[in-house]
Amino acid sequence: KNLKVMDMTAFTLCMENELPIIVFDMNKQGNLLRVVAGEKVGTLVKG
């Protein structure tokens, strides 16, 4: 879909340092809190 949710440098740094990335809808109320609480929201990308 080519959503462009983050720049390539940030993505590469996360992949090289084995940091997980959670892609989720920031416009849906409560989603950020759910992510921080560890709930399964959105898509987990890990390298």
Number of C-alpha atoms within 10 A of each C-alpha: 3 4 5 7 9 9 8 10 9 9 15 13 11 16 15 9 9 11 14 13 14 13 14 16 12 10 8 8 9 10 17 16 10 12 15 10 9 9 11 13 15 13 11 11 13 11 11
